[in-house]
Amino acid sequence: MHQQDDTDTLVRLAREYYVSGFAKGESFYGKPGSIIASTEGNYAIDILGNKLFDTESCASASYLGFGLPEVMDALKSEMARIPSTTPLFVPTGPILRLAEKIASLSPGDLKYSIFGCNGTDATEGAIKIARQYWKACGKGGKYKILHRIPGDYHGMSLGMSSASGHTFRRAPYEPLMGGFVSFNAPNCYRCPYEKTYPECRLLCARDLERVIQFEDPDTIACVITECTNTGLGIVPPPEGYMKAIRETCTRYGILLVVDEVITGIAKSGAWFESEKRGIVPDIICLGKSISAGCGALAVTHMTEEIGQVIVKTESMHHGFTYGGLAYLAAAGLAGLEYVEKHGLVKRAQEIGTITGTRLRSFASQSSIVGDVRINGAIQGIELVRDKNTKERFDDPAAVTSLINEVGREHGVLLTCQFPHYGNTITMYLPLTSTDSELSMVCDAIEDAVRRVEERYA
């Protein structure tokens, strides 16, 4: 009886005192997975006693699951030495070693790092670095930021809301900051130009040049983009797209910032998705999994040339009281070592092959699976009411609710992350997922899709 009393109390407290930053209302609480009590491996255990496999690994942060002994030992050991931030916010050994490790793994001449608390810190830091770099180079007129719409998500601050590809994350906070200019994101399944790849000759990439010319390249500091558009429902770029973007930025003297807060650190089947796409950005933004999911740590990682310019100014002001905690860096280093030791970059590729093969086969037999998009362990399954017309469901929220419900019946957390753009089941599968767990996830998806088909198609 005591346990039930405690459960009822927590549900009441959530409904009465808590405001979700991720748009969950009062009715959400009390459902399976709505309040978490503990974690174990790749599973979350809620206050109702449900053990649920987390297909999104906490939005890709817990990419090695929860409580990995090697990671926890490193975290606890360093926390015993330095449990908080440092006097004057100077660096610690683990932070410096993590900076070196990131530089050894990242592509090309990327080398210097500045540490913050979360992905928003990393992306906003990249914007500040880009503007300060051009000022230091005597080109202070280069201040504009080009970003993609729809979908691309770069964080929650007012600045990053201004660079957001989500209308629902922009509209409540307008007027937004000036100097942010949008261009179309690629989406071969729903091409904004109504073209077909490869006959389109990458019009989506070529159109960036039109925007640059109109805005005047002498006023543009950087382009910020993801490779795979995670905020649109896991939409990888068409072959050659990122190389074309890189070439255009280079030709016009514009810095390229790639947001790998979600896709970085092995999950795409490469240490960095930029490397997988054959490019070297000027700045890469990291977060979430860089601490192995143990806490708020993020990195803005830049080329040696940019880093040296910024260091010489001795006036970089992008620091946070708890930015770059030693124990989180130690956990992150342990996570990177675990990935190397256990071959998890290759495992991400295997995860993509295992689930992709099964889900694509299922899609060929389903009347509502419109598109299956696989980028290693990062995956999206887009559901549509009509595969021929790609028509979306009339009530995407209801479809999402049913998918959530069926997933939990199978012991799996499934979600359509952004019903504003239809119904795409998004997954950032833990790299520690076993074959049997992947089979369980696919079982849940197939059952959920069949139930949606029966009720709403």
Secondary structure, 3 states (H helix, E strand, C coil): CHHHHHHHHHHHHHHHHCCCCCCCCHHHCCCCCCCEEEEEECEEEECCCCEEEECCCCCCCCCCCECCHHHHHHHHHHHHHCCCCCHHHCCCHHHHHHHHHHHHHCCCCEEEEEEECCHHHHHHHHHHHHHHHHHHCCCCCCCEEEEEECCCCCCCCHHHHHCCCCHHHHHHHCCCCCCEEEEECCCHHHCCCCCCCCCCCCHHHHHHHHHHHHHCHHHEEEEEECCCEHHHCCECCCCCHHHHHHHHHHHCCCEEEEECCCCCCCCCCCCCHHHHCCCCCCEEEECHHHHCCCCCCEEEEEEHHHHHHHHHHCCCCCCCCCCCCHHHHHHHHHHHHHHHHCCHHHHHHHHHHHHHHHHHHHHHHCCCEEEEEEECCEEEEEECCECCCCECCCCHHHHHHHHHHHHHHCCEECCECCHHHCEEEEEECCCCCCHHHHHHHHHHHHHHHHHHHHHHC
